């Protein structure tokens, strides 16, 4: 049976709306975070807080906006997504498209929205847990889906309806990570997994999204399941089941949330929730110390607020038919099979050897240094070219709100076949990792005593090489670093003793912290590079190291810095070590 034109347009609009909503939320928060971070550290004032102002302005204007204007802005977002992944600038457009997407959510049957959310999930699978804007193939598909939605909207007459507070609370809940499989897995305490686990759990999330409309006829049950599901974050790993239930319940309550007013307050609330979520990671650094490591409480509070905002609303929902249910899930399944066929489903181990290429590299939370550009695609190409055997990585993200919920460990393992050990500093999704061509086991890990944000260290052993390595990311304050260096030295020299300490120390060679560490370890660089950190020549430092145990009979055969590489604000440093 042929689909009626009006139904076809609703499907196109639903898919475009779901993709636009999820993508705009990611890009808005990531771009605002990147821009404000630059202002905070370097005094770069543009665009800084402009996106926040534009979001509030868009929330005011959307109810007076013609549907053609809404379609034009959707198309502008799609074109911008094709042109660049510089979030500091695309987030200014996303500030307008979030209210537009929510205005369309207010009008659409929820079953069409679920199609769009599953389409966005499929794009995440195609990007292997990365940001779709970061990879050429997913960027094109995302832009096409949004453009098709924009075309459907352009053909309609009239103005957009103004979304109220309830729909903004729904958006805030989505932006806290409930639609991202990697975020939920890492929230739930799983620190190491590979592509099949990610694919399998993506199917669980897809089922949860599709199940949403079927719960809508019982809003009381949905409200209870949402709060109970969010509360399972406090009893990990029960949240692996609880959060998909919460997601299905949140979607079920969309119809009930449509009738509320107060869209401008809702936009301000959305920004506040995002700010608090960022504070869960870097609370002490941005003046929100009470938020650090309290993301669970925020998600539960946001769930309660959404439940209250949707209380008493209409719950009449048109359930999807068999094709509308099976279609999105079939698309997700096909994408999953393609990805499993094309990428590494686990580590690709190699034989032990004597000469080992070791890297230390801080990857800046998955962002390029200057415009908040996602750096996953560039990072993968860099690693393909240089092929390090062991990589001690810092500022590694596995699903953090501030970088679009990228999963760097998953991407690196799936594209390049590395084994990895991931040590989150806070909230399971941001920390450090060691990648290796050989089997590894974690000996111990800790967060060093810190004044600012949490600073992690991990110790791993590679039995095939007879090697134990410590990976570390130290603090910004000199007194803090000296304190951390003493603690780190004891950590490294506890059994089994680490032969190598590698990482971002944030300490120049004449810093007290380096004097402490070099009591028992020596710098593998006989001559230091000109810099290992360079933020646009505004801030240049020599702070990354590969240190070797003084009594370890290994030899440094070569060393260097890829100082012309600008994938991160740091530069990869490397050493070829001849093992004894």
Order of alpha helices (4+ residues) and beta strands (2+ residues): alpha-alpha-alpha-alpha-alpha-alpha-alpha-alpha-alpha-alpha-alpha-alpha-alpha-alpha-alpha-beta-alpha-beta-alpha-beta-beta-beta-beta-beta-alpha-beta-alpha-beta-beta-beta-beta-beta-beta
